[in-house]
Amino acid sequence: MSQQLTVFNSRLGHKQVDKTTVEAEAREAAQNGTAMADACPYPFSSEAGVHFKAVYLLALPQDASQTHKRG
């Protein structure tokens, strides 16, 4: 069963978007190196926007130079 996230648009009112869709969009944008502000199709303050930002940040490729090294 999929979960729905709410998006509010002043022109369209409230609409629902599938959580898995938001997650897939965020992961793809992060992996492609697209800036979050350019990639997120949802208002940042909406449920979908907040979830997009969280998934996007978690999906960013880790820089190999920042991995923890034991010394």
Backbone atoms as SQL, in Angstrom:
CREATE TABLE atoms (id INTEGER PRIMARY KEY, chain TEXT, resi INTEGER, resn TEXT, atom TEXT, x REAL, y REAL, z REAL);
INSERT INTO atoms VALUES
  (1, 'A', 1, 'MET', 'N', 0.847, -1.184, 0.000),
  (2, 'A', 1, 'MET', 'CA', 0.000, 0.000, 0.000),
  (3, 'A', 1, 'MET', 'C', 0.888, 1.241, 0.000),
  (4, 'A', 2, 'SER', 'N', 0.676, 2.101, -0.950),
  (5, 'A', 2, 'SER', 'CA', 1.516, 3.292, -1.034),
  (6, 'A', 2, 'SER', 'C', 0.949, 4.414, -0.178),
  (7, 'A', 3, 'GLN', 'N', 1.827, 5.262, 0.244),
  (8, 'A', 3, 'GLN', 'CA', 1.423, 6.413, 1.035),
  (9, 'A', 3, 'GLN', 'C', 1.323, 7.629, 0.130),
  (10, 'A', 4, 'GLN', 'N', 0.462, 8.534, 0.510),
  (11, 'A', 4, 'GLN', 'CA', 0.276, 9.760, -0.238),
  (12, 'A', 4, 'GLN', 'C', 0.809, 10.932, 0.570),
  (13, 'A', 5, 'LEU', 'N', 1.421, 11.885, -0.117),
  (14, 'A', 5, 'LEU', 'CA', 1.902, 13.107, 0.505),
  (15, 'A', 5, 'LEU', 'C', 1.095, 14.262, -0.062),
  (16, 'A', 6, 'THR', 'N', 0.867, 15.275, 0.749),
  (17, 'A', 6, 'THR', 'CA', 0.066, 16.416, 0.331),
  (18, 'A', 6, 'THR', 'C', 0.943, 17.503, -0.262),
  (19, 'A', 7, 'VAL', 'N', 0.433, 18.090, -1.325),
  (20, 'A', 7, 'VAL', 'CA', 1.067, 19.247, -1.955),
  (21, 'A', 7, 'VAL', 'C', 0.009, 20.322, -2.013),
  (22, 'A', 8, 'PHE', 'N', 0.345, 21.530, -1.583),
  (23, 'A', 8, 'PHE', 'CA', -0.595, 22.634, -1.697),
  (24, 'A', 8, 'PHE', 'C', -0.078, 23.616, -2.724),
  (25, 'A', 9, 'ASN', 'N', -0.931, 23.951, -3.648),
  (26, 'A', 9, 'ASN', 'CA', -0.623, 24.929, -4.683),
  (27, 'A', 9, 'ASN', 'C', -1.722, 25.972, -4.631),
  (28, 'A', 10, 'SER', 'N', -1.369, 27.243, -4.581),
  (29, 'A', 10, 'SER', 'CA', -2.372, 28.296, -4.445),
  (30, 'A', 10, 'SER', 'C', -3.366, 28.311, -5.602),
  (31, 'A', 11, 'ARG', 'N', -2.942, 27.873, -6.768),
  (32, 'A', 11, 'ARG', 'CA', -3.859, 27.824, -7.912),
  (33, 'A', 11, 'ARG', 'C', -4.718, 26.570, -7.909),
  (34, 'A', 12, 'LEU', 'N', -4.129, 25.443, -7.523),
  (35, 'A', 12, 'LEU', 'CA', -4.818, 24.162, -7.638),
  (36, 'A', 12, 'LEU', 'C', -5.390, 23.648, -6.324),
  (37, 'A', 13, 'GLY', 'N', -5.000, 24.241, -5.215),
  (38, 'A', 13, 'GLY', 'CA', -5.428, 23.738, -3.909),
  (39, 'A', 13, 'GLY', 'C', -4.604, 22.539, -3.502),
  (40, 'A', 14, 'HIS', 'N', -5.192, 21.676, -2.707),
  (41, 'A', 14, 'HIS', 'CA', -4.482, 20.490, -2.215),
  (42, 'A', 14, 'HIS', 'C', -4.560, 19.366, -3.238),
  (43, 'A', 15, 'LYS', 'N', -3.453, 18.667, -3.401),
  (44, 'A', 15, 'LYS', 'CA', -3.447, 17.461, -4.218),
  (45, 'A', 15, 'LYS', 'C', -2.549, 16.446, -3.535),
  (46, 'A', 16, 'GLN', 'N', -2.726, 15.199, -3.886),
  (47, 'A', 16, 'GLN', 'CA', -1.948, 14.113, -3.302),
  (48, 'A', 16, 'GLN', 'C', -0.968, 13.599, -4.344),
  (49, 'A', 17, 'VAL', 'N', 0.216, 13.240, -3.877),
  (50, 'A', 17, 'VAL', 'CA', 1.234, 12.653, -4.753),
  (51, 'A', 17, 'VAL', 'C', 1.781, 11.417, -4.048),
  (52, 'A', 18, 'ASP', 'N', 2.075, 10.396, -4.817),
  (53, 'A', 18, 'ASP', 'CA', 2.564, 9.137, -4.263),
  (54, 'A', 18, 'ASP', 'C', 3.967, 9.316, -3.684),
  (55, 'A', 19, 'LYS', 'N', 4.158, 8.818, -2.480),
  (56, 'A', 19, 'LYS', 'CA', 5.444, 8.941, -1.782),
  (57, 'A', 19, 'LYS', 'C', 6.581, 8.304, -2.582),
  (58, 'A', 20, 'THR', 'N', 6.330, 7.162, -3.203),
  (59, 'A', 20, 'THR', 'CA', 7.388, 6.496, -3.966),
  (60, 'A', 20, 'THR', 'C', 7.793, 7.310, -5.193),
  (61, 'A', 21, 'THR', 'N', 6.857, 8.065, -5.750),
  (62, 'A', 21, 'THR', 'CA', 7.173, 8.945, -6.879),
  (63, 'A', 21, 'THR', 'C', 8.116, 10.050, -6.435),
  (64, 'A', 22, 'VAL', 'N', 7.802, 10.671, -5.309),
  (65, 'A', 22, 'VAL', 'CA', 8.648, 11.738, -4.760),
  (66, 'A', 22, 'VAL', 'C', 10.045, 11.203, -4.487),
  (67, 'A', 23, 'GLU', 'N', 10.128, 10.027, -3.897),
  (68, 'A', 23, 'GLU', 'CA', 11.429, 9.434, -3.575),
  (69, 'A', 23, 'GLU', 'C', 12.236, 9.132, -4.833),
  (70, 'A', 24, 'ALA', 'N', 11.589, 8.595, -5.848),
  (71, 'A', 24, 'ALA', 'CA', 12.292, 8.280, -7.099),
  (72, 'A', 24, 'ALA', 'C', 12.802, 9.554, -7.765),
  (73, 'A', 25, 'GLU', 'N', 11.994, 10.608, -7.775),
  (74, 'A', 25, 'GLU', 'CA', 12.409, 11.886, -8.364),
  (75, 'A', 25, 'GLU', 'C', 13.607, 12.468, -7.618),
  (76, 'A', 26, 'ALA', 'N', 13.567, 12.388, -6.294),
  (77, 'A', 26, 'ALA', 'CA', 14.648, 12.944, -5.486),
  (78, 'A', 26, 'ALA', 'C', 15.950, 12.177, -5.683),
  (79, 'A', 27, 'ARG', 'N', 15.875, 10.856, -5.685),
  (80, 'A', 27, 'ARG', 'CA', 17.084, 10.035, -5.881),
  (81, 'A', 27, 'ARG', 'C', 17.698, 10.282, -7.255),
  (82, 'A', 28, 'GLU', 'N', 16.859, 10.331, -8.272),
  (83, 'A', 28, 'GLU', 'CA', 17.356, 10.559, -9.629),
  (84, 'A', 28, 'GLU', 'C', 18.036, 11.918, -9.740),
  (85, 'A', 29, 'ALA', 'N', 17.432, 12.948, -9.161),
  (86, 'A', 29, 'ALA', 'CA', 18.014, 14.290, -9.211),
  (87, 'A', 29, 'ALA', 'C', 19.352, 14.334, -8.495),
  (88, 'A', 30, 'ALA', 'N', 19.433, 13.706, -7.323),
  (89, 'A', 30, 'ALA', 'CA', 20.685, 13.696, -6.560),
  (90, 'A', 30, 'ALA', 'C', 21.783, 12.958, -7.324),
  (91, 'A', 31, 'GLN', 'N', 21.439, 11.831, -7.910),
  (92, 'A', 31, 'GLN', 'CA', 22.432, 11.035, -8.636),
  (93, 'A', 31, 'GLN', 'C', 22.880, 11.712, -9.919),
  (94, 'A', 32, 'ASN', 'N', 21.999, 12.522, -10.508),
  (95, 'A', 32, 'ASN', 'CA', 22.350, 13.239, -11.739),
  (96, 'A', 32, 'ASN', 'C', 23.075, 14.558, -11.466),
  (97, 'A', 33, 'GLY', 'N', 23.158, 14.946, -10.191),
  (98, 'A', 33, 'GLY', 'CA', 23.837, 16.179, -9.838),
  (99, 'A', 33, 'GLY', 'C', 23.000, 17.431, -10.072),
  (100, 'A', 34, 'THR', 'N', 21.698, 17.275, -10.214),
  (101, 'A', 34, 'THR', 'CA', 20.806, 18.415, -10.397),
  (102, 'A', 34, 'THR', 'C', 20.628, 19.133, -9.061),
  (103, 'A', 35, 'ALA', 'N', 20.693, 20.446, -9.078),
  (104, 'A', 35, 'ALA', 'CA', 20.505, 21.221, -7.850),
  (105, 'A', 35, 'ALA', 'C', 19.105, 20.969, -7.288),
  (106, 'A', 36, 'MET', 'N', 19.013, 20.874, -5.967),
  (107, 'A', 36, 'MET', 'CA', 17.741, 20.586, -5.327),
  (108, 'A', 36, 'MET', 'C', 16.662, 21.593, -5.725),
  (109, 'A', 37, 'ALA', 'N', 17.003, 22.871, -5.731),
  (110, 'A', 37, 'ALA', 'CA', 16.023, 23.907, -6.051),
  (111, 'A', 37, 'ALA', 'C', 15.500, 23.767, -7.480),
  (112, 'A', 38, 'ASP', 'N', 16.347, 23.288, -8.379),
  (113, 'A', 38, 'ASP', 'CA', 15.930, 23.092, -9.763),
  (114, 'A', 38, 'ASP', 'C', 15.150, 21.792, -9.942),
  (115, 'A', 39, 'ALA', 'N', 15.432, 20.804, -9.136),
  (116, 'A', 39, 'ALA', 'CA', 14.866, 19.476, -9.323),
  (117, 'A', 39, 'ALA', 'C', 13.515, 19.271, -8.640),
  (118, 'A', 40, 'CYS', 'N', 13.291, 19.935, -7.531),
  (119, 'A', 40, 'CYS', 'CA', 12.084, 19.685, -6.746),
  (120, 'A', 40, 'CYS', 'C', 10.866, 20.360, -7.383),
  (121, 'A', 41, 'PRO', 'N', 9.897, 19.563, -7.827),
  (122, 'A', 41, 'PRO', 'CA', 8.707, 20.136, -8.457),
  (123, 'A', 41, 'PRO', 'C', 7.622, 20.532, -7.454),
  (124, 'A', 42, 'TYR', 'N', 7.918, 20.413, -6.175),
  (125, 'A', 42, 'TYR', 'CA', 6.929, 20.673, -5.130),
  (126, 'A', 42, 'TYR', 'C', 7.352, 21.885, -4.306),
  (127, 'A', 43, 'PRO', 'N', 6.386, 22.624, -3.756),
  (128, 'A', 43, 'PRO', 'CA', 6.763, 23.702, -2.833),
  (129, 'A', 43, 'PRO', 'C', 7.546, 23.107, -1.661),
  (130, 'A', 44, 'PHE', 'N', 8.658, 23.734, -1.306),
  (131, 'A', 44, 'PHE', 'CA', 9.510, 23.191, -0.244),
  (132, 'A', 44, 'PHE', 'C', 8.785, 23.052, 1.086),
  (133, 'A', 45, 'SER', 'N', 7.762, 23.858, 1.327),
  (134, 'A', 45, 'SER', 'CA', 7.061, 23.808, 2.605),
  (135, 'A', 45, 'SER', 'C', 5.968, 22.737, 2.648),
  (136, 'A', 46, 'SER', 'N', 5.685, 22.088, 1.521),
  (137, 'A', 46, 'SER', 'CA', 4.657, 21.045, 1.496),
  (138, 'A', 46, 'SER', 'C', 5.223, 19.729, 2.026),
  (139, 'A', 47, 'GLU', 'N', 4.339, 18.794, 2.354),
  (140, 'A', 47, 'GLU', 'CA', 4.793, 17.466, 2.789),
  (141, 'A', 47, 'GLU', 'C', 5.680, 16.832, 1.732),
  (142, 'A', 48, 'ALA', 'N', 5.262, 16.933, 0.486),
  (143, 'A', 48, 'ALA', 'CA', 6.037, 16.336, -0.604),
  (144, 'A', 48, 'ALA', 'C', 7.387, 17.032, -0.754),
  (145, 'A', 49, 'GLY', 'N', 7.421, 18.339, -0.600),
  (146, 'A', 49, 'GLY', 'CA', 8.669, 19.088, -0.706),
  (147, 'A', 49, 'GLY', 'C', 9.648, 18.750, 0.405),
  (148, 'A', 50, 'VAL', 'N', 9.146, 18.643, 1.606),
  (149, 'A', 50, 'VAL', 'CA', 9.997, 18.294, 2.750),
  (150, 'A', 50, 'VAL', 'C', 10.550, 16.880, 2.564),
  (151, 'A', 51, 'HIS', 'N', 9.715, 15.971, 2.116),
  (152, 'A', 51, 'HIS', 'CA', 10.169, 14.590, 1.907),
  (153, 'A', 51, 'HIS', 'C', 11.181, 14.529, 0.762),
  (154, 'A', 52, 'PHE', 'N', 10.930, 15.281, -0.310),
  (155, 'A', 52, 'PHE', 'CA', 11.861, 15.337, -1.436),
  (156, 'A', 52, 'PHE', 'C', 13.233, 15.786, -0.947),
  (157, 'A', 53, 'LYS', 'N', 13.276, 16.861, -0.169),
  (158, 'A', 53, 'LYS', 'CA', 14.560, 17.390, 0.319),
  (159, 'A', 53, 'LYS', 'C', 15.302, 16.352, 1.150),
  (160, 'A', 54, 'ALA', 'N', 14.589, 15.656, 2.029),
  (161, 'A', 54, 'ALA', 'CA', 15.237, 14.659, 2.892),
  (162, 'A', 54, 'ALA', 'C', 15.822, 13.509, 2.066),
  (163, 'A', 55, 'VAL', 'N', 15.038, 12.992, 1.137),
  (164, 'A', 55, 'VAL', 'CA', 15.515, 11.874, 0.315),
  (165, 'A', 55, 'VAL', 'C', 16.663, 12.329, -0.585),
  (166, 'A', 56, 'TYR', 'N', 16.550, 13.524, -1.139),
  (167, 'A', 56, 'TYR', 'CA', 17.593, 14.079, -1.999),
  (168, 'A', 56, 'TYR', 'C', 18.922, 14.151, -1.243),
  (169, 'A', 57, 'LEU', 'N', 18.891, 14.702, -0.038),
  (170, 'A', 57, 'LEU', 'CA', 20.122, 14.850, 0.744),
  (171, 'A', 57, 'LEU', 'C', 20.724, 13.488, 1.105),
  (172, 'A', 58, 'LEU', 'N', 19.890, 12.522, 1.418),
  (173, 'A', 58, 'LEU', 'CA', 20.393, 11.191, 1.746),
  (174, 'A', 58, 'LEU', 'C', 20.930, 10.465, 0.519),
  (175, 'A', 59, 'ALA', 'N', 20.448, 10.828, -0.660),
  (176, 'A', 59, 'ALA', 'CA', 20.843, 10.139, -1.889),
  (177, 'A', 59, 'ALA', 'C', 22.047, 10.764, -2.578),
  (178, 'A', 60, 'LEU', 'N', 22.527, 11.894, -2.073),
  (179, 'A', 60, 'LEU', 'CA', 23.692, 12.519, -2.699),
  (180, 'A', 60, 'LEU', 'C', 24.877, 11.569, -2.655),
  (181, 'A', 61, 'PRO', 'N', 25.608, 11.459, -3.747),
  (182, 'A', 61, 'PRO', 'CA', 26.801, 10.602, -3.744),
  (183, 'A', 61, 'PRO', 'C', 27.800, 11.083, -2.697),
  (184, 'A', 62, 'GLN', 'N', 28.374, 10.151, -1.988),
  (185, 'A', 62, 'GLN', 'CA', 29.345, 10.522, -0.961),
  (186, 'A', 62, 'GLN', 'C', 30.700, 10.757, -1.615),
  (187, 'A', 63, 'ASP', 'N', 31.327, 11.830, -1.234),
  (188, 'A', 63, 'ASP', 'CA', 32.651, 12.169, -1.745),
  (189, 'A', 63, 'ASP', 'C', 33.670, 11.252, -1.078),
  (190, 'A', 64, 'ALA', 'N', 34.418, 10.552, -1.886),
  (191, 'A', 64, 'ALA', 'CA', 35.399, 9.590, -1.358),
  (192, 'A', 64, 'ALA', 'C', 36.435, 10.266, -0.461),
  (193, 'A', 65, 'SER', 'N', 36.690, 11.535, -0.690),
  (194, 'A', 65, 'SER', 'CA', 37.689, 12.234, 0.127),
  (195, 'A', 65, 'SER', 'C', 37.173, 12.544, 1.522),
  (196, 'A', 66, 'GLN', 'N', 35.887, 12.420, 1.729),
  (197, 'A', 66, 'GLN', 'CA', 35.323, 12.728, 3.049),
  (198, 'A', 66, 'GLN', 'C', 35.057, 11.498, 3.883),
  (199, 'A', 67, 'THR', 'N', 35.423, 10.318, 3.381),
  (200, 'A', 67, 'THR', 'CA', 35.205, 9.107, 4.183),
  (201, 'A', 67, 'THR', 'C', 36.144, 9.122, 5.377),
  (202, 'A', 68, 'HIS', 'N', 35.662, 8.600, 6.455),
  (203, 'A', 68, 'HIS', 'CA', 36.433, 8.587, 7.694),
  (204, 'A', 68, 'HIS', 'C', 37.590, 7.598, 7.567),
  (205, 'A', 69, 'LYS', 'N', 38.777, 8.067, 7.880),
  (206, 'A', 69, 'LYS', 'CA', 39.959, 7.197, 7.842),
  (207, 'A', 69, 'LYS', 'C', 40.497, 7.038, 9.251),
  (208, 'A', 70, 'ARG', 'N', 40.818, 5.831, 9.604),
  (209, 'A', 70, 'ARG', 'CA', 41.413, 5.590, 10.926),
  (210, 'A', 70, 'ARG', 'C', 42.892, 5.925, 10.858),
  (211, 'A', 71, 'GLY', 'N', 43.376, 6.610, 11.834),
  (212, 'A', 71, 'GLY', 'CA', 44.759, 7.031, 11.777),
  (213, 'A', 71, 'GLY', 'C', 45.635, 6.513, 12.792);
